[in-house]
Amino acid sequence: IPCLCGSAPCLLCRCCPSGNNSTVTRLIYALFLLVGVCVACVMLIPGMEEQLNKIPGFCENEKGVVPCSILVGYKAVYRLCFGLAMFYLLLSLLMIKVKSSSDPRAAVHNGFWFFKFATAVAIIVGAFFIPEGTFTTALLSATALNYLLSLVAIILFFVYYTHPASCSENKAFISVNMLLCVGASVMSILPKIQ
């Protein structure tokens, strides 16, 4: 835990891994994503809602308490992933035009882990309070926009990174990537997968 708080002068901070700040930063951001994926997997476990209902006072339909049905299932995963995406978008906007580690904002990127973790959790929790209708309309729009951008990117990749007579390796990478995206999209809507 002290490692997440930055380089505060204390004996416990010696447990922080040594190495390049950017390498450690990348590992911690990857850990954030891994934790998010693990929580999303837990939300999809069959019977999770019944287990949450067994905790006294945790999930009830009383005013001001969240029903357990909101905390589990694919809609909960969408909200969790939305919160993570917004967290990383916020960080990317904060880092615009940071060109070296001497920029004061670079310290935010490479440190303040406790506050970044708290911010990520707050954004994710906040995503669960977005009204259902508004969230579903926005989710569908963002999905359609991303599919459109992916199609445009594939076309641009073929135009700028391949030639009719050569670049067979580039054509193969672009085609395999496109087929994997189509396959993952088709699999994600199959009833057995959902």
C-alpha positions as CSV (number, residue, x, y, z in Angstrom):
1,I,0.0,0.0,0.0
2,P,2.8,2.5,0.7
3,C,4.0,1.9,-2.8
4,L,0.8,3.2,-4.2
5,C,1.1,6.5,-2.3
6,G,4.2,7.7,-4.1
7,S,7.7,8.2,-2.9
8,A,6.9,9.5,0.6
9,P,10.0,9.3,2.9
10,C,9.3,6.1,4.9
11,L,10.9,2.8,5.4
12,L,8.0,0.9,3.9
13,C,8.5,2.6,0.5
14,R,11.7,0.6,0.0
15,C,9.4,-2.2,-1.0
16,C,8.6,-0.4,-4.2
17,P,10.2,-2.1,-7.2
18,S,13.3,-0.5,-8.5
19,G,13.6,0.4,-12.1
20,N,12.5,3.0,-14.6
21,N,9.5,5.1,-13.4
22,S,7.8,4.6,-16.8
23,T,8.2,0.8,-16.5
24,V,6.7,0.7,-13.0
25,T,4.0,3.0,-14.1
26,R,3.0,0.8,-17.0
27,L,3.0,-2.3,-14.7
28,I,0.7,-0.5,-12.2
29,Y,-1.7,0.6,-14.9
30,A,-1.8,-2.9,-16.2
31,L,-2.5,-4.1,-12.7
32,F,-5.5,-1.6,-12.6
33,L,-6.8,-3.2,-15.7
34,L,-6.3,-6.7,-14.4
35,V,-8.2,-5.9,-11.2
36,G,-11.0,-4.4,-13.3
37,V,-11.2,-7.6,-15.4
38,C,-11.2,-9.8,-12.3
39,V,-14.0,-7.8,-10.8
40,A,-15.9,-7.9,-14.1
41,C,-15.5,-11.7,-14.1
42,V,-16.8,-11.9,-10.5
43,M,-19.9,-9.9,-11.6
44,L,-20.6,-12.5,-14.2
45,I,-20.4,-15.6,-12.0
46,P,-23.8,-17.4,-12.0
47,G,-25.5,-17.2,-8.7
48,M,-23.6,-14.2,-7.5
49,E,-26.9,-12.2,-6.9
50,E,-28.1,-14.9,-4.6
51,Q,-24.8,-14.8,-2.6
52,L,-25.0,-11.0,-2.3
53,N,-28.6,-11.2,-1.1
54,K,-27.4,-13.4,1.8
55,I,-25.3,-10.5,3.2
56,P,-27.5,-8.8,5.8
57,G,-28.3,-5.2,4.8
58,F,-26.1,-5.2,1.7
59,C,-28.7,-5.5,-1.0
60,E,-32.3,-4.6,-0.4
61,N,-35.0,-2.7,-2.3
62,E,-35.3,-0.1,0.4
63,K,-35.0,3.5,-0.5
64,G,-31.3,4.6,-0.9
65,V,-29.9,1.0,-1.0
66,V,-28.8,-0.5,-4.4
67,P,-30.6,-3.7,-5.4
68,C,-28.2,-6.6,-6.0
69,S,-29.5,-7.1,-9.6
70,I,-27.7,-3.8,-10.5
71,L,-24.4,-5.1,-9.1
72,V,-24.1,-8.3,-11.1
73,G,-24.6,-9.3,-14.7
74,Y,-23.5,-7.9,-18.1
75,K,-25.0,-4.5,-17.4
76,A,-22.7,-4.2,-14.3
77,V,-19.7,-5.2,-16.4
78,Y,-20.6,-2.5,-19.0
79,R,-20.7,0.1,-16.2
80,L,-17.5,-1.1,-14.7
81,C,-15.7,-0.9,-18.0
82,F,-17.2,2.5,-18.7
83,G,-15.8,3.7,-15.5
84,L,-12.4,2.4,-16.2
85,A,-12.5,3.9,-19.7
86,M,-13.5,7.3,-18.3
87,F,-10.6,7.1,-15.8
88,Y,-8.1,6.4,-18.5
89,L,-9.6,9.1,-20.7
90,L,-9.3,11.6,-17.8
91,L,-5.6,10.6,-17.4
92,S,-4.9,10.9,-21.1
93,L,-6.5,14.4,-21.3
94,L,-4.4,15.4,-18.3
95,M,-1.2,14.2,-20.1
96,I,-1.7,16.1,-23.4
97,K,1.5,17.8,-24.5
98,V,3.6,16.3,-21.7
99,K,6.9,15.7,-23.4
100,S,9.3,14.9,-20.6
101,S,9.4,13.7,-17.1
102,S,10.4,17.2,-15.9
103,D,6.9,18.4,-16.6
104,P,5.0,18.7,-13.3
105,R,2.1,16.7,-14.7
106,A,4.5,13.8,-15.3
107,A,4.7,13.4,-11.5
108,V,0.9,12.8,-11.6
109,H,1.4,10.2,-14.2
110,N,4.2,8.3,-12.4
111,G,2.9,8.8,-8.8
112,F,-0.1,9.6,-6.6
113,W,-1.3,6.0,-6.9
114,F,-3.6,6.1,-3.9
115,F,-5.4,9.1,-5.2
116,K,-5.6,7.6,-8.7
117,F,-7.0,4.4,-7.3
118,A,-9.6,6.3,-5.3
119,T,-10.5,8.3,-8.3
120,A,-11.0,5.2,-10.4
121,V,-13.2,3.6,-7.8
122,A,-15.2,6.8,-7.5
123,I,-15.8,7.0,-11.2
124,I,-16.8,3.3,-11.4
125,V,-19.2,3.7,-8.4
126,G,-20.6,6.8,-10.1
127,A,-21.2,4.8,-13.3
128,F,-23.6,2.6,-11.4
129,F,-25.8,5.6,-10.6
130,I,-26.3,6.7,-14.3
131,P,-30.0,6.1,-15.2
132,E,-30.5,3.0,-17.2
133,G,-32.2,4.6,-20.3
134,T,-29.5,7.3,-20.7
135,F,-26.7,4.8,-20.2
136,T,-28.0,2.3,-22.8
137,T,-28.6,5.0,-25.4
138,A,-25.1,6.3,-24.9
139,L,-23.6,2.8,-24.9
140,L,-25.2,1.9,-28.2
141,S,-24.1,5.2,-29.7
142,A,-20.5,4.7,-28.6
143,T,-20.5,1.1,-29.8
144,A,-21.7,2.2,-33.3
145,L,-19.2,5.0,-33.4
146,N,-16.3,2.6,-32.5
147,Y,-17.4,0.1,-35.1
148,L,-17.5,2.9,-37.7
149,L,-14.0,4.1,-36.6
150,S,-12.7,0.6,-36.8
151,L,-13.9,0.2,-40.3
152,V,-12.4,3.5,-41.4
153,A,-9.1,2.5,-39.7
154,I,-9.0,-0.9,-41.5
155,I,-9.6,0.9,-44.8
156,L,-6.8,3.4,-44.1
157,F,-4.4,0.7,-43.0
158,F,-4.9,-1.0,-46.4
159,V,-4.5,2.3,-48.3
160,Y,-1.4,3.5,-46.5
161,Y,0.4,0.4,-45.3
162,T,0.0,-2.0,-48.2
163,H,0.7,-2.0,-52.0
164,P,-0.9,-4.3,-54.5
165,A,2.3,-6.0,-55.5
166,S,4.0,-6.3,-52.1
167,C,3.5,-5.9,-48.3
168,S,1.9,-9.3,-47.9
169,E,2.9,-9.4,-44.3
170,N,1.1,-6.1,-43.6
171,K,-1.9,-7.4,-45.5
172,A,-1.9,-10.5,-43.4
173,F,-1.7,-8.6,-40.1
174,I,-4.5,-6.3,-41.0
175,S,-6.7,-9.1,-42.3
176,V,-6.1,-11.3,-39.2
177,N,-6.8,-8.4,-36.9
178,M,-10.0,-7.6,-38.8
179,L,-11.2,-11.3,-38.7
180,L,-10.4,-11.5,-35.0
181,C,-12.5,-8.4,-34.4
182,V,-15.4,-9.7,-36.4
183,G,-15.1,-13.1,-34.7
184,A,-15.1,-11.5,-31.2
185,S,-18.1,-9.3,-32.1
186,V,-20.1,-12.3,-33.4
187,M,-19.2,-14.4,-30.3
188,S,-20.1,-11.6,-27.9
189,I,-23.8,-11.6,-29.1
190,L,-24.3,-15.4,-29.0
191,P,-26.8,-16.4,-26.4
192,K,-24.5,-19.1,-24.9
193,I,-21.7,-16.5,-24.4
194,Q,-24.0,-13.9,-22.8
